[in-house]
Amino acid sequence: MNKSILITASILGILSIVLGAFAAHGLKSLISAEMIDTFETGVKYQMYHAILLLFVGSTTLVTQKAKKTIFYLVLVGVLFFSGSIYGLATNVLSSFDFKSIGFITPIGGLLLILSWVVLLINFLKLKKD
């Protein structure tokens, strides 16, 4: 599981950099500055959670059960939260109306919050030094 978490973290991190560069350079003339900022919010949250997964996958302070739960919460959370933000920010460039699935953005955000809650609960259960 640790290897899968670390590989996923690396892929999310790489994609964050690629998408951030794409927003700054490729989308600049295609969408408004406000939508670029929105897109970059998705990139930031994706990178934050890539870093979270790097920590989770490489620490012994988190149980395997918690690691698995955090992994899936982050994976689906990033897909829903950041993915829907990317779609919403670039909505004018697509024939698909991403506003019709905009309800998944807060669901994704909730899943990301829950991943941190699972981490906190895991830490609270640690035996004192």
QUIPE-V451051 format. One record per residue. N is the residue number from 1. RES is the residue in three letters. SS is DSSP state (h for helix, s for strand, l for the rest). OMEGA is omega in whole degrees, 0 to 359 (* if undefined). D_LAST is the distance of its C-alpha to the last C-alpha in whole Angstrom. Layout:
n res ss omega d_last
N RES SS OMEGA D_LAST
N RES SS OMEGA D_LAST
This chain:
n res ss omega d_last
1 MET l 181 27
2 ASN h 180 24
3 LYS h 179 28
4 SER h 179 30
5 ILE h 182 27
6 LEU h 178 27
7 ILE h 179 31
8 THR h 178 31
9 ALA h 180 29
10 SER h 179 32
11 ILE h 178 35
12 LEU h 179 34
13 GLY h 178 33
14 ILE h 181 36
15 LEU h 177 38
16 SER h 180 37
17 ILE h 180 38
18 VAL h 181 41
19 LEU h 177 42
20 GLY h 178 41
21 ALA h 178 44
22 PHE h 179 46
23 ALA h 184 46
24 ALA h 186 46
25 HIS h 185 49
26 GLY h 184 51
27 LEU l 187 50
28 LYS l 183 51
29 SER l 185 55
30 LEU l 181 55
31 ILE l 184 53
32 SER l 177 52
33 ALA h 178 50
34 GLU h 180 48
35 MET h 174 48
36 ILE h 178 46
37 ASP h 178 44
38 THR h 179 43
39 PHE h 181 43
40 GLU h 174 40
41 THR h 176 38
42 GLY h 179 38
43 VAL h 181 37
44 LYS h 181 34
45 TYR h 176 32
46 GLN h 180 33
47 MET h 178 31
48 TYR h 184 28
49 HIS h 170 28
50 ALA h 179 29
51 ILE h 175 26
52 LEU h 181 23
53 LEU h 176 24
54 LEU h 178 24
55 PHE h 184 20
56 VAL h 182 20
57 GLY h 185 22
58 SER h 182 20
59 THR l 173 16
60 THR l 181 14
61 LEU l 182 12
62 VAL l 180 15
63 THR l 179 17
64 GLN h 178 20
65 LYS h 179 22
66 ALA h 179 20
67 LYS h 181 21
68 LYS h 180 25
69 THR h 179 25
70 ILE h 180 24
71 PHE h 183 27
72 TYR h 176 30
73 LEU h 180 29
74 VAL h 182 29
75 LEU h 180 32
76 VAL h 179 34
77 GLY h 179 33
78 VAL h 179 34
79 LEU h 181 37
80 PHE h 186 38
81 PHE h 183 37
82 SER h 181 38
83 GLY h 180 40
84 SER h 177 42
85 ILE h 177 42
86 TYR h 179 44
87 GLY h 180 46
88 LEU h 181 47
89 ALA h 182 47
90 THR l 184 50
91 ASN h 182 51
92 VAL h 182 55
93 LEU h 187 55
94 SER l 175 55
95 SER l 177 57
96 PHE l 179 54
97 ASP l 182 53
98 PHE h 176 49
99 LYS h 180 50
100 SER h 177 50
101 ILE h 180 47
102 GLY l 180 45
103 PHE l 180 44
104 ILE h 180 41
105 THR h 179 39
106 PRO h 176 38
107 ILE h 177 37
108 GLY h 178 35
109 GLY h 178 33
110 LEU h 178 32
111 LEU h 177 31
112 LEU h 177 29
113 ILE h 180 27
114 LEU h 178 26
115 SER h 177 25
116 TRP h 177 22
117 VAL h 177 22
118 VAL h 178 21
119 LEU h 179 18
120 LEU h 180 17
121 ILE h 177 17
122 ASN h 180 15
123 PHE h 179 12
124 LEU h 180 12
125 LYS l 180 12
126 LEU l 175 9
127 LYS l 181 7
128 LYS l 179 4
129 ASP l * 0
